[in-house]
Amino acid sequence: MFFLKNKNNFYSRNYNHSNENIDFSQIPINGKINILGIGDQKKFFTDNFVNFIKIYSSIFFSALAYGIAMVLIAIKLENNVKDDILITFSTVIQISAGIIFANFLPRLSNKIGIINNVFYASLTSAIATLCLNKFVSYQIWILIIFIMGISLFISNVSRNTIMIDFSEDKNRAFCISLGSLIVAIGNSLGPVLINFLNFKNNIWLFALSAFIHLLSGIIIKTLKNSQINLRQQKRISPWRYILHSPKIMLSGFSYSFVMSSCSAFAIIFGLRIGMSENSAGLLLSCLLIGTVSFLPISYLCNHFNLRFLMILFSSMSLFMINKIFYLNEYSHLHWYFFILFSCLAGMKLPTLVLINEKYKASQRLAVNSSFAKVTLTGSISGLLWSGLMFKFFNYNGLWISTGGMLIIFLAFCFFNYFYKFIQNKLSLKDLNIFKKKFEPIEL
């Protein structure tokens, strides 16, 4: 199912500094081209399959560790910080840490390598998780949360880049969809594991989360034949990616805005409309279950225009939000939440595939880092703006906020295509709904 880029030769993107000119062509491992025989090919494909098992195992354990930590962090804040604003600020700081560090991630990878990124960041996350067990003061808590936010950002972006770099064009959408699904499963199993273990002392849960974080980093270190060392040709500002790919970046901002808003306020929305605590809690579960749609949507990504799918599923998401906004009775609300997140998954996956296919592999880490910066900004904006709308318009403020964001995205896409059309930069062939091959670009 999974193969590296070249089936006959085993290549790595190592940095060639044999002369003053920077070369980003693929470099053979051990400095020579290795033509694989039949026996070697079998071992190569076996190792490649094992590598994918290890990558997805690492993704799962990282998601599981954070799923446990999310609950423990919430309990710690509830017991020690009574101000809702300070509790929200803790979440914002954790997300902002990734935004701040995004510009430095490619340079860090150049120095220590992308696999070491994952290992040392996972180790740092494990240490930070252990430190969170003892609440000394709010200031120290914020410092630890900030460090944890940086380490999670480094490990997640680097791990996803490794996953995408191992995938081939024809199965990249499936690889990304499977990775996203595994993250959702891992996050959702965290609270379940806490209830199952039922430890009286939370220090053992913090220790368990830390151990699983460390385990996720150790697994990546064992990858076979994976001298992955993505070097950047030059420093590239995230703004250049935003200017060259405005629809893709705005799509990432928009779906993060809507997903974070719905995830954060789904339970509150349920309680405000009169649901029981158990029934309201199931709304969040329905949202997470909606991510199973990633797998069938990956099939669509292989056959249809990715920009067409982005716009189509964003329109469907807007329709579902409008449907929920005008509901008079909520007996089928759980199904609506499930369909809404399925549509958002249909908006998210083509965006992720497109941002990785549009640019050359030598820029993959830089573009993913910039893209993550945009999506994290969308998540923070969603939390803050939807919270404000919640305050002024009660529970319907959630749908005013998220629906408004999707309207902005769709309006931007319309005017962007219209502007290209009047500038004679867009033809009817460009509006073909089926997928077509194109050469990746390099900034």
Stockholm file with secondary structure:
# STOCKHOLM 1.0

chainA/1-443         MFFLKNKNNFYSRNYNHSNENIDFSQIPINGKINILGIGDQKKFFTDNFVNFIKIYSSIFFSALAYGIAMVLIAIKLENNVKDDILITFSTVIQISAGIIFANFLPRLSNKIGIINNVFYASLTSAIATLCLNKFVSYQIWILIIFIMGISLFISNVSRNTIMIDFSEDKNRAFCISLGSLIVAIGNSLGPVLINFLNFKNNIWLFALSAFIHLLSGIIIKTLKNSQINLRQQKRISPWRYILHSPKIMLSGFSYSFVMSSCSAFAIIFGLRIGMSENSAGLLLSCLLIGTVSFLPISYLCNHFNLRFLMILFSSMSLFMINKIFYLNEYSHLHWYFFILFSCLAGMKLPTLVLINEKYKASQRLAVNSSFAKVTLTGSISGLLWSGLMFKFFNYNGLWISTGGMLIIFLAFCFFNYFYKFIQNKLSLKDLNIFKKKFEPIEL
#=GR chainA/1-443 SS CCCCSCSSBCEECCCBCSSSSCBCSCEEGGGSCCBCCHHHHHHHHHHHHHHHHHHHHHHHHHHHHHHHHHHHHHHHHHHHCCCHHHHHHHHHHHHHHHHHHGGGHHHHHHHHCHHHHHHHHHHHHHHHHHHTTSCCCHHHHHHHHHHHHHHHHHHHHHHHHHHHHHSCGGGHHHHHHHHHHHHHHHHHHHHHHHHHHCCSSTHHHHHHHHHHHHHHHHHHHTCSSCCCCCCCSSCCCHHHHHHHCHHHHHHHHHHHHHHHHHHHHHHHHHHHTTCCHHHHHHHHHHHHHGGGGHHHHHHHHTTBCHHHHHHHHHHHHHHHHHHHHTCSCCTTHHHHHHHHHHHHHHHHHHHHHHHHHHBCGGGHHHHHHHHHHHHHHHHHHHHHHHHHHHHHHGGGHHHHHHHHHHHHHHHHHHHHHHHHHHTTCCCGGGGCSBCCCCCCBCC
#=GC SS_cons         CCCCSCSSBCEECCCBCSSSSCBCSCEEGGGSCCBCCHHHHHHHHHHHHHHHHHHHHHHHHHHHHHHHHHHHHHHHHHHHCCCHHHHHHHHHHHHHHHHHHGGGHHHHHHHHCHHHHHHHHHHHHHHHHHHTTSCCCHHHHHHHHHHHHHHHHHHHHHHHHHHHHHSCGGGHHHHHHHHHHHHHHHHHHHHHHHHHHCCSSTHHHHHHHHHHHHHHHHHHHTCSSCCCCCCCSSCCCHHHHHHHCHHHHHHHHHHHHHHHHHHHHHHHHHHHTTCCHHHHHHHHHHHHHGGGGHHHHHHHHTTBCHHHHHHHHHHHHHHHHHHHHTCSCCTTHHHHHHHHHHHHHHHHHHHHHHHHHHBCGGGHHHHHHHHHHHHHHHHHHHHHHHHHHHHHHGGGHHHHHHHHHHHHHHHHHHHHHHHHHHTTCCCGGGGCSBCCCCCCBCC
//
